[in-house]
Amino acid sequence: MAKNSSVSTRRGRSSTLRRRNTRLQSSERLIRKLWIRRFCQRSKLFLSSRATCDLSSL
């Protein structure tokens, strides 16, 4: 009985950790995308269009 409860709590903890990790990764990706877009808008003034396209494709 006790063994089962400990297993279930461990599973719950791991699932919450995984959920938190995915949320962190998605927010990091969003921030990176926004930063790259802003950087491209700035660099378009003094970089070739090909270079900005390569940056945005990263």
PDB file of N, CA, C and O in Angstrom:
ATOM      1  N   MET A   1       0.842  -1.205   0.000  1.00  0.00           N
ATOM      2  CA  MET A   1       0.000   0.000   0.000  1.00  0.00           C
ATOM      3  C   MET A   1       0.886   1.268   0.000  1.00  0.00           C
ATOM      4  O   MET A   1       0.737   2.160  -0.835  1.00  0.00           O
ATOM      5  N   ALA A   2       1.801   1.301   0.964  1.00  0.00           N
ATOM      6  CA  ALA A   2       2.682   2.471   1.053  1.00  0.00           C
ATOM      7  C   ALA A   2       3.547   2.588  -0.203  1.00  0.00           C
ATOM      8  O   ALA A   2       3.803   3.687  -0.694  1.00  0.00           O
ATOM      9  N   LYS A   3       3.992   1.435  -0.716  1.00  0.00           N
ATOM     10  CA  LYS A   3       4.849   1.441  -1.901  1.00  0.00           C
ATOM     11  C   LYS A   3       4.100   2.070  -3.081  1.00  0.00           C
ATOM     12  O   LYS A   3       4.661   2.876  -3.822  1.00  0.00           O
ATOM     13  N   ASN A   4       2.817   1.691  -3.246  1.00  0.00           N
ATOM     14  CA  ASN A   4       2.025   2.224  -4.348  1.00  0.00           C
ATOM     15  C   ASN A   4       1.884   3.741  -4.246  1.00  0.00           C
ATOM     16  O   ASN A   4       2.015   4.450  -5.244  1.00  0.00           O
ATOM     17  N   SER A   5       1.614   4.237  -3.035  1.00  0.00           N
ATOM     18  CA  SER A   5       1.428   5.677  -2.866  1.00  0.00           C
ATOM     19  C   SER A   5       2.721   6.427  -3.202  1.00  0.00           C
ATOM     20  O   SER A   5       2.677   7.483  -3.834  1.00  0.00           O
ATOM     21  N   SER A   6       3.867   5.891  -2.785  1.00  0.00           N
ATOM     22  CA  SER A   6       5.135   6.561  -3.068  1.00  0.00           C
ATOM     23  C   SER A   6       5.382   6.606  -4.578  1.00  0.00           C
ATOM     24  O   SER A   6       5.878   7.604  -5.101  1.00  0.00           O
ATOM     25  N   VAL A   7       5.036   5.529  -5.268  1.00  0.00           N
ATOM     26  CA  VAL A   7       5.222   5.490  -6.724  1.00  0.00           C
ATOM     27  C   VAL A   7       4.344   6.540  -7.397  1.00  0.00           C
ATOM     28  O   VAL A   7       4.790   7.241  -8.306  1.00  0.00           O
ATOM     29  N   SER A   8       3.097   6.645  -6.949  1.00  0.00           N
ATOM     30  CA  SER A   8       2.179   7.603  -7.571  1.00  0.00           C
ATOM     31  C   SER A   8       2.660   9.039  -7.346  1.00  0.00           C
ATOM     32  O   SER A   8       2.592   9.865  -8.256  1.00  0.00           O
ATOM     33  N   THR A   9       3.146   9.339  -6.134  1.00  0.00           N
ATOM     34  CA  THR A   9       3.627  10.697  -5.874  1.00  0.00           C
ATOM     35  C   THR A   9       4.852  10.997  -6.731  1.00  0.00           C
ATOM     36  O   THR A   9       5.000  12.104  -7.248  1.00  0.00           O
ATOM     37  N   ARG A  10       5.733  10.001  -6.879  1.00  0.00           N
ATOM     38  CA  ARG A  10       6.924  10.214  -7.697  1.00  0.00           C
ATOM     39  C   ARG A  10       6.518  10.494  -9.144  1.00  0.00           C
ATOM     40  O   ARG A  10       7.083  11.372  -9.796  1.00  0.00           O
ATOM     41  N   ARG A  11       5.531   9.738  -9.638  1.00  0.00           N
ATOM     42  CA  ARG A  11       5.069   9.927 -11.014  1.00  0.00           C
ATOM     43  C   ARG A  11       4.485  11.337 -11.173  1.00  0.00           C
ATOM     44  O   ARG A  11       4.743  12.014 -12.168  1.00  0.00           O
ATOM     45  N   GLY A  12       3.696  11.769 -10.182  1.00  0.00           N
ATOM     46  CA  GLY A  12       3.099  13.102 -10.250  1.00  0.00           C
ATOM     47  C   GLY A  12       4.165  14.181 -10.266  1.00  0.00           C
ATOM     48  O   GLY A  12       4.073  15.155 -11.013  1.00  0.00           O
ATOM     49  N   ARG A  13       5.191  13.992  -9.420  1.00  0.00           N
ATOM     50  CA  ARG A  13       6.254  14.988  -9.353  1.00  0.00           C
ATOM     51  C   ARG A  13       6.980  15.078 -10.692  1.00  0.00           C
ATOM     52  O   ARG A  13       7.270  16.174 -11.172  1.00  0.00           O
ATOM     53  N   SER A  14       7.275  13.923 -11.295  1.00  0.00           N
ATOM     54  CA  SER A  14       8.001  13.919 -12.563  1.00  0.00           C
ATOM     55  C   SER A  14       7.165  14.582 -13.662  1.00  0.00           C
ATOM     56  O   SER A  14       7.701  15.299 -14.506  1.00  0.00           O
ATOM     57  N   SER A  15       5.847  14.339 -13.647  1.00  0.00           N
ATOM     58  CA  SER A  15       4.989  14.925 -14.681  1.00  0.00           C
ATOM     59  C   SER A  15       4.947  16.444 -14.539  1.00  0.00           C
ATOM     60  O   SER A  15       4.976  17.158 -15.542  1.00  0.00           O
ATOM     61  N   THR A  16       4.878  16.949 -13.298  1.00  0.00           N
ATOM     62  CA  THR A  16       4.855  18.401 -13.106  1.00  0.00           C
ATOM     63  C   THR A  16       6.188  19.004 -13.534  1.00  0.00           C
ATOM     64  O   THR A  16       6.220  20.083 -14.127  1.00  0.00           O
ATOM     65  N   LEU A  17       7.288  18.313 -13.238  1.00  0.00           N
ATOM     66  CA  LEU A  17       8.605  18.801 -13.653  1.00  0.00           C
ATOM     67  C   LEU A  17       8.688  18.870 -15.170  1.00  0.00           C
ATOM     68  O   LEU A  17       9.185  19.847 -15.730  1.00  0.00           O
ATOM     69  N   ARG A  18       8.193  17.815 -15.837  1.00  0.00           N
ATOM     70  CA  ARG A  18       8.229  17.790 -17.298  1.00  0.00           C
ATOM     71  C   ARG A  18       7.404  18.944 -17.865  1.00  0.00           C
ATOM     72  O   ARG A  18       7.818  19.608 -18.816  1.00  0.00           O
ATOM     73  N   ARG A  19       6.217  19.176 -17.262  1.00  0.00           N
ATOM     74  CA  ARG A  19       5.356  20.257 -17.740  1.00  0.00           C
ATOM     75  C   ARG A  19       6.073  21.598 -17.589  1.00  0.00           C
ATOM     76  O   ARG A  19       6.025  22.442 -18.484  1.00  0.00           O
ATOM     77  N   ARG A  20       6.745  21.786 -16.436  1.00  0.00           N
ATOM     78  CA  ARG A  20       7.455  23.037 -16.198  1.00  0.00           C
ATOM     79  C   ARG A  20       8.580  23.197 -17.214  1.00  0.00           C
ATOM     80  O   ARG A  20       8.815  24.295 -17.719  1.00  0.00           O
ATOM     81  N   ASN A  21       9.279  22.091 -17.517  1.00  0.00           N
ATOM     82  CA  ASN A  21      10.379  22.145 -18.476  1.00  0.00           C
ATOM     83  C   ASN A  21       9.880  22.552 -19.859  1.00  0.00           C
ATOM     84  O   ASN A  21      10.496  23.391 -20.517  1.00  0.00           O
ATOM     85  N   THR A  22       8.775  21.967 -20.300  1.00  0.00           N
ATOM     86  CA  THR A  22       8.247  22.296 -21.623  1.00  0.00           C
ATOM     87  C   THR A  22       7.818  23.758 -21.670  1.00  0.00           C
ATOM     88  O   THR A  22       8.019  24.434 -22.679  1.00  0.00           O
ATOM     89  N   ARG A  23       7.224  24.250 -20.572  1.00  0.00           N
ATOM     90  CA  ARG A  23       6.801  25.648 -20.546  1.00  0.00           C
ATOM     91  C   ARG A  23       8.018  26.553 -20.644  1.00  0.00           C
ATOM     92  O   ARG A  23       7.989  27.552 -21.363  1.00  0.00           O
ATOM     93  N   LEU A  24       9.092  26.215 -19.927  1.00  0.00           N
ATOM     94  CA  LEU A  24      10.326  26.998 -19.973  1.00  0.00           C
ATOM     95  C   LEU A  24      10.895  26.997 -21.385  1.00  0.00           C
ATOM     96  O   LEU A  24      11.283  28.046 -21.900  1.00  0.00           O
ATOM     97  N   GLN A  25      10.947  25.826 -22.012  1.00  0.00           N
ATOM     98  CA  GLN A  25      11.503  25.726 -23.360  1.00  0.00           C
ATOM     99  C   GLN A  25      10.694  26.561 -24.350  1.00  0.00           C
ATOM    100  O   GLN A  25      11.268  27.249 -25.194  1.00  0.00           O
ATOM    101  N   SER A  26       9.350  26.506 -24.252  1.00  0.00           N
ATOM    102  CA  SER A  26       8.508  27.251 -25.184  1.00  0.00           C
ATOM    103  C   SER A  26       8.715  28.750 -24.997  1.00  0.00           C
ATOM    104  O   SER A  26       8.779  29.486 -25.982  1.00  0.00           O
ATOM    105  N   SER A  27       8.823  29.222 -23.743  1.00  0.00           N
ATOM    106  CA  SER A  27       9.032  30.649 -23.497  1.00  0.00           C
ATOM    107  C   SER A  27      10.402  31.076 -24.013  1.00  0.00           C
ATOM    108  O   SER A  27      10.542  32.155 -24.589  1.00  0.00           O
ATOM    109  N   GLU A  28      11.422  30.224 -23.807  1.00  0.00           N
ATOM    110  CA  GLU A  28      12.754  30.544 -24.327  1.00  0.00           C
ATOM    111  C   GLU A  28      12.724  30.678 -25.838  1.00  0.00           C
ATOM    112  O   GLU A  28      13.324  31.594 -26.401  1.00  0.00           O
ATOM    113  N   ARG A  29      12.014  29.752 -26.500  1.00  0.00           N
ATOM    114  CA  ARG A  29      11.921  29.787 -27.960  1.00  0.00           C
ATOM    115  C   ARG A  29      11.240  31.078 -28.413  1.00  0.00           C
ATOM    116  O   ARG A  29      11.682  31.718 -29.367  1.00  0.00           O
ATOM    117  N   LEU A  30      10.154  31.460 -27.717  1.00  0.00           N
ATOM    118  CA  LEU A  30       9.426  32.679 -28.063  1.00  0.00           C
ATOM    119  C   LEU A  30      10.329  33.895 -27.922  1.00  0.00           C
ATOM    120  O   LEU A  30      10.381  34.746 -28.810  1.00  0.00           O
ATOM    121  N   ILE A  31      11.049  33.972 -26.788  1.00  0.00           N
ATOM    122  CA  ILE A  31      11.930  35.116 -26.546  1.00  0.00           C
ATOM    123  C   ILE A  31      13.004  35.189 -27.616  1.00  0.00           C
ATOM    124  O   ILE A  31      13.313  36.263 -28.133  1.00  0.00           O
ATOM    125  N   ARG A  32      13.579  34.015 -27.947  1.00  0.00           N
ATOM    126  CA  ARG A  32      14.635  33.991 -28.964  1.00  0.00           C
ATOM    127  C   ARG A  32      14.099  34.467 -30.303  1.00  0.00           C
ATOM    128  O   ARG A  32      14.768  35.212 -31.020  1.00  0.00           O
ATOM    129  N   LYS A  33      12.868  34.025 -30.641  1.00  0.00           N
ATOM    130  CA  LYS A  33      12.270  34.406 -31.917  1.00  0.00           C
ATOM    131  C   LYS A  33      12.059  35.921 -31.971  1.00  0.00           C
ATOM    132  O   LYS A  33      12.374  36.566 -32.971  1.00  0.00           O
ATOM    133  N   LEU A  34      11.520  36.482 -30.876  1.00  0.00           N
ATOM    134  CA  LEU A  34      11.286  37.924 -30.819  1.00  0.00           C
ATOM    135  C   LEU A  34      12.602  38.681 -30.935  1.00  0.00           C
ATOM    136  O   LEU A  34      12.696  39.667 -31.665  1.00  0.00           O
ATOM    137  N   TRP A  35      13.635  38.209 -30.199  1.00  0.00           N
ATOM    138  CA  TRP A  35      14.927  38.882 -30.212  1.00  0.00           C
ATOM    139  C   TRP A  35      15.526  38.849 -31.607  1.00  0.00           C
ATOM    140  O   TRP A  35      16.055  39.856 -32.076  1.00  0.00           O
ATOM    141  N   ILE A  36      15.450  37.692 -32.283  1.00  0.00           N
ATOM    142  CA  ILE A  36      15.997  37.562 -33.642  1.00  0.00           C
ATOM    143  C   ILE A  36      15.267  38.499 -34.594  1.00  0.00           C
ATOM    144  O   ILE A  36      15.883  39.124 -35.457  1.00  0.00           O
ATOM    145  N   ARG A  37      13.939  38.593 -34.431  1.00  0.00           N
ATOM    146  CA  ARG A  37      13.160  39.463 -35.317  1.00  0.00           C
ATOM    147  C   ARG A  37      13.581  40.914 -35.118  1.00  0.00           C
ATOM    148  O   ARG A  37      13.762  41.650 -36.088  1.00  0.00           O
ATOM    149  N   ARG A  38      13.736  41.329 -33.848  1.00  0.00           N
ATOM    150  CA  ARG A  38      14.133  42.706 -33.556  1.00  0.00           C
ATOM    151  C   ARG A  38      15.525  42.971 -34.114  1.00  0.00           C
ATOM    152  O   ARG A  38      15.777  44.019 -34.708  1.00  0.00           O
ATOM    153  N   PHE A  39      16.432  42.004 -33.917  1.00  0.00           N
ATOM    154  CA  PHE A  39      17.803  42.141 -34.407  1.00  0.00           C
ATOM    155  C   PHE A  39      17.809  42.269 -35.926  1.00  0.00           C
ATOM    156  O   PHE A  39      18.562  43.071 -36.478  1.00  0.00           O
ATOM    157  N   CYS A  40      16.970  41.477 -36.609  1.00  0.00           N
ATOM    158  CA  CYS A  40      16.905  41.535 -38.070  1.00  0.00           C
ATOM    159  C   CYS A  40      16.393  42.895 -38.528  1.00  0.00           C
ATOM    160  O   CYS A  40      16.915  43.465 -39.486  1.00  0.00           O
ATOM    161  N   GLN A  41      15.369  43.422 -37.845  1.00  0.00           N
ATOM    162  CA  GLN A  41      14.834  44.729 -38.227  1.00  0.00           C
ATOM    163  C   GLN A  41      15.916  45.796 -38.109  1.00  0.00           C
ATOM    164  O   GLN A  41      16.013  46.679 -38.961  1.00  0.00           O
ATOM    165  N   ARG A  42      16.739  45.718 -37.044  1.00  0.00           N
ATOM    166  CA  ARG A  42      17.815  46.684 -36.854  1.00  0.00           C
ATOM    167  C   ARG A  42      18.896  46.503 -37.907  1.00  0.00           C
ATOM    168  O   ARG A  42      19.359  47.477 -38.501  1.00  0.00           O
ATOM    169  N   SER A  43      19.299  45.252 -38.140  1.00  0.00           N
ATOM    170  CA  SER A  43      20.436  44.987 -39.023  1.00  0.00           C
ATOM    171  C   SER A  43      20.080  45.180 -40.494  1.00  0.00           C
ATOM    172  O   SER A  43      20.973  45.290 -41.333  1.00  0.00           O
ATOM    173  N   LYS A  44      18.786  45.223 -40.818  1.00  0.00           N
ATOM    174  CA  LYS A  44      18.395  45.436 -42.218  1.00  0.00           C
ATOM    175  C   LYS A  44      18.929  46.770 -42.731  1.00  0.00           C
ATOM    176  O   LYS A  44      19.133  46.937 -43.934  1.00  0.00           O
ATOM    177  N   LEU A  45      19.157  47.726 -41.817  1.00  0.00           N
ATOM    178  CA  LEU A  45      19.631  49.042 -42.223  1.00  0.00           C
ATOM    179  C   LEU A  45      21.051  48.979 -42.786  1.00  0.00           C
ATOM    180  O   LEU A  45      21.394  49.741 -43.690  1.00  0.00           O
ATOM    181  N   PHE A  46      21.883  48.065 -42.250  1.00  0.00           N
ATOM    182  CA  PHE A  46      23.281  48.035 -42.690  1.00  0.00           C
ATOM    183  C   PHE A  46      23.779  46.631 -43.031  1.00  0.00           C
ATOM    184  O   PHE A  46      24.986  46.391 -43.048  1.00  0.00           O
ATOM    185  N   LEU A  47      22.855  45.697 -43.304  1.00  0.00           N
ATOM    186  CA  LEU A  47      23.247  44.362 -43.765  1.00  0.00           C
ATOM    187  C   LEU A  47      22.483  44.029 -45.041  1.00  0.00           C
ATOM    188  O   LEU A  47      21.421  44.593 -45.303  1.00  0.00           O
ATOM    189  N   SER A  48      23.022  43.123 -45.820  1.00  0.00           N
ATOM    190  CA  SER A  48      22.323  42.727 -47.043  1.00  0.00           C
ATOM    191  C   SER A  48      21.073  41.926 -46.704  1.00  0.00           C
ATOM    192  O   SER A  48      20.987  41.352 -45.618  1.00  0.00           O
ATOM    193  N   SER A  49      20.115  41.878 -47.602  1.00  0.00           N
ATOM    194  CA  SER A  49      18.872  41.150 -47.346  1.00  0.00           C
ATOM    195  C   SER A  49      19.155  39.657 -47.182  1.00  0.00           C
ATOM    196  O   SER A  49      18.456  38.979 -46.430  1.00  0.00           O
ATOM    197  N   ARG A  50      20.166  39.140 -47.872  1.00  0.00           N
ATOM    198  CA  ARG A  50      20.508  37.722 -47.767  1.00  0.00           C
ATOM    199  C   ARG A  50      20.976  37.380 -46.356  1.00  0.00           C
ATOM    200  O   ARG A  50      20.617  36.328 -45.828  1.00  0.00           O
ATOM    201  N   ALA A  51      21.775  38.256 -45.737  1.00  0.00           N
ATOM    202  CA  ALA A  51      22.283  38.004 -44.385  1.00  0.00           C
ATOM    203  C   ALA A  51      21.120  37.979 -43.391  1.00  0.00           C
ATOM    204  O   ALA A  51      21.080  37.113 -42.517  1.00  0.00           O
ATOM    205  N   THR A  52      20.177  38.914 -43.510  1.00  0.00           N
ATOM    206  CA  THR A  52      19.046  38.949 -42.584  1.00  0.00           C
ATOM    207  C   THR A  52      18.189  37.700 -42.759  1.00  0.00           C
ATOM    208  O   THR A  52      17.673  37.162 -41.779  1.00  0.00           O
ATOM    209  N   CYS A  53      18.033  37.235 -43.993  1.00  0.00           N
ATOM    210  CA  CYS A  53      17.250  36.017 -44.228  1.00  0.00           C
ATOM    211  C   CYS A  53      17.925  34.826 -43.558  1.00  0.00           C
ATOM    212  O   CYS A  53      17.254  33.991 -42.951  1.00  0.00           O
ATOM    213  N   ASP A  54      19.254  34.744 -43.667  1.00  0.00           N
ATOM    214  CA  ASP A  54      19.987  33.650 -43.026  1.00  0.00           C
ATOM    215  C   ASP A  54      19.808  33.712 -41.510  1.00  0.00           C
ATOM    216  O   ASP A  54      19.650  32.676 -40.864  1.00  0.00           O
ATOM    217  N   LEU A  55      19.833  34.912 -40.940  1.00  0.00           N
ATOM    218  CA  LEU A  55      19.665  35.061 -39.494  1.00  0.00           C
ATOM    219  C   LEU A  55      18.277  34.601 -39.075  1.00  0.00           C
ATOM    220  O   LEU A  55      18.133  33.861 -38.102  1.00  0.00           O
ATOM    221  N   SER A  56      17.257  35.036 -39.806  1.00  0.00           N
ATOM    222  CA  SER A  56      15.882  34.699 -39.415  1.00  0.00           C
ATOM    223  C   SER A  56      15.607  33.209 -39.565  1.00  0.00           C
ATOM    224  O   SER A  56      14.727  32.678 -38.888  1.00  0.00           O
ATOM    225  N   SER A  57      16.340  32.525 -40.437  1.00  0.00           N
ATOM    226  CA  SER A  57      16.096  31.091 -40.638  1.00  0.00           C
ATOM    227  C   SER A  57      16.688  30.251 -39.511  1.00  0.00           C
ATOM    228  O   SER A  57      16.371  29.068 -39.393  1.00  0.00           O
ATOM    229  N   LEU A  58      17.545  30.847 -38.678  1.00  0.00           N
ATOM    230  CA  LEU A  58      18.179  30.093 -37.578  1.00  0.00           C
ATOM    231  C   LEU A  58      17.143  29.598 -36.587  1.00  0.00           C
ATOM    232  O   LEU A  58      17.492  28.948 -35.601  1.00  0.00           O
TER     233      LEU A  58
END
